[in-house]
Amino acid sequence: MSQDKPDIKEILVTVKQLLESIANKSKGSERYDALCGAFLLSVVDRELDFGERQDESQSGELQQLLWGEGSLSDLYRQFCQQVRAGELDEQWPAAFDFAFKQVVDKVSVTNPKYLAEMHRTD
């Protein structure tokens, strides 16, 4: 990433504030579009904060659960296939815990307001 200013986070904040300002002065579809843009910039900001760390954590947990290696998408595919086939029934508590944590991770990026207090990182 560039070391120059403004950095990515500063750009995201500035554009989000601009869109929120436009939304506050707008009505109808223009307001809706501006609010959607501001929301999506917040998602991108959280993805930059959490995404890589979440991916590494999930990859490590899946490797341990599945006794295998591969890309994160390959590991997810394998996890889903094994759950559907009943191959993880003997490890159901660990499989469920992983799936639940993965959902919490995803919601913490898309809209953390939907998480119970105990699952929030803010």
N, C-alpha and C positions, 0 to 999 in steps of 0.2 A: 504494500500500500504506500501511497505517496506520503511523504513527510511534510508536504506543503500545507499551508492554511488557505482556505478552510479545509478541514479534514472531512471525511465522509459523514461522520456523526453530525458535525456542524451543518453540513449541507442538508442532511435529512431534517434536522430540527428547523432550519430556516424555511425550507420549502413547505414543511408541515404547517408552520405558523402562517405562512402566506396563504395556504389553502384554507386554513381555519378562518383567517380574516376575510377571505372571499366568501366563504360559507356564511359568515355572520352578516354579510351585506347582501346576500342573495336569497332568492326564493326558488321554489320548484326544482326542476331538474338540474339547474346550475348549482344550487345549494347541495343537492344530493351528490352530484359529481365531485364537488370540492371536498365534501365530508368523506366520500369513498377514497379519494386520493390521499387525504390526511391519514385515514385509518391504515391504508396500505403502506404508507411510509413508516408508520409505527410498527407494523409487522416486520418490515425490512430492518428497522433499527434493532428490534428484539432478536431477529435472526442473526444479525451481526454479533450481538452480545452473547447469545446462547448457543447458536446453531452448531458451531464446530465442537464445542464442549459436549453438547448433547449427543452428537454423532459419535464421538469417541467413546463416550460412556455406553451408549446403546450397542455399539459394535463390540466392545469388550464383554458386555453382559450376554449378548447373543453368542459370541464365540464360546463362552463358558457354558452356557445352557445347551448349545447344540454340539459341542465338542468339535468345532470346525472353524475354518477361516474362510475369508472371502470379502468381497466388497459389502458395504452395508446393505445395499439393495439386494444382493444375492443372499445375505444372511436373513433379511426380512422375508424374502420369498421362501426360503427353506423353513423358517419358523412357521409361516402361515400354512405351508404344505403339511408340515408335521403335526400342527394342531388339528387341521382338518382330518388328517388320516388317523388321529388318535394316538400318534406316536409319542406324544408328550404327556399322556394321561398319568403316567407314573410320576411325572415331575410337575403336575398341575399347579401346585402352589407357586413354584418358581416361575412357571410360564405365565400364570395370571399376574403375578407381581410385576414381571417384565412388561406385559401388555398394558397394565394400569399405569406404570411409570411412563411408558412411551406416550400414552394419551395425555398425561399431565404435562409432559415435555412439549408436546405439540400445542396444547391449549395455552401454555405459558408463552408461546411465541405468537399465536394467532390472536388471542384475546384473554389475557390473564384475569380479567374481571370476572370471568365465568368460573374460576377456580375457587374452591373453599379456602378460607384463610390458611389452613394448615398446609396447603400445597403451593401457596404463593411465595415468590422469591423477592417481591418488591417491598 
